[in-house]
């Protein structure tokens, strides 16, 4: 499958939504093509900037569909994109206006599975993040708080992870490795001391 790419320094997983400002002519063309064809476009994930200001494109990206169009206060085009599946880039070409187009292999989505009682703390903490950042909650009006795959994917989107680590976790066939990583990051609550 061939997809036009929008390179961004963020990580987006299936089920994730992203509001975008579209102003460069090549990306206006990309949005127009994606709407007409129904194929969507790809979010190419960039590594952190090097000292010279350049950044490498990771081979793992996410295909998105446009779920909303609107005009922003500054008159620019705004869209909301929803991620549908991950992909691996096989081949990359740059068109005359600079638009990247990639030949990609689509990857299977993570299977839904229930969080264990022990893992529900990740859902609780994510609900706290959504409460603190209502714009995130607005993007996900039907959250799946008990679904391990959904909760793990949202954490991978909001945590400030190094690009290489995020890519490793995202490339897995299931949410299990990422879930174990997230659980390992939680600091245990201090136990109250014994009273004599």
Steps between C-alpha positions, in 0.01 A plus 500: 500500500619854421443785745596867507684577825478785747820482710450601865705465820227313685367148537148406404347156542179347358196656665693819573374833368697805404389857416720649226549844341556459126657796322779385263373447145647145481303397810181668375544284188559194722179565699301552180631173349442309826138622513431410137664155505384393847847349557598759759864600545792401717649666806873449463666510840815709527780452751609789723686779316877463457739786580481612135120520522433191286305194605476140379170340401426173680390202293188448713211741447123514530230527236225752579157589367361854509195504729435876512573821304468855633629854446728623778484851652799604284318387184714189451367151438463286809443125493464225756672177397431161658764226486378171352809277485879495524719451195859426410660711224648290217588774256501879510492765226485879507279679246592829331323713764669307783207273589624161620325191369568154638435143398386343827404164650204528737537326837227322699353700787549394860221274624275638771543331837399586853735669745570280801394638843871573560524698170184708555719765665614594145139571408448704820812709433402554134157623612683753720699618195177536298341696786801735510507543120134526386614541137619136515169386648314689225688300235389171661129527584466120537807395703561129555644521853512122559652408160873436546585569133308831493641625833857401403473673162378826658791490749751457214352813341513723809826395667816690399685183393821497296419426137696173484326360810153604381568336164614175663187481714271598211650235271396213730224258390299563818475753782668267755858634484386863508264418786782342701718807429224736619446296817876510572490882485247526783656580834360281778298686761690524831356261756393659828738415787395264775384656824603336829 
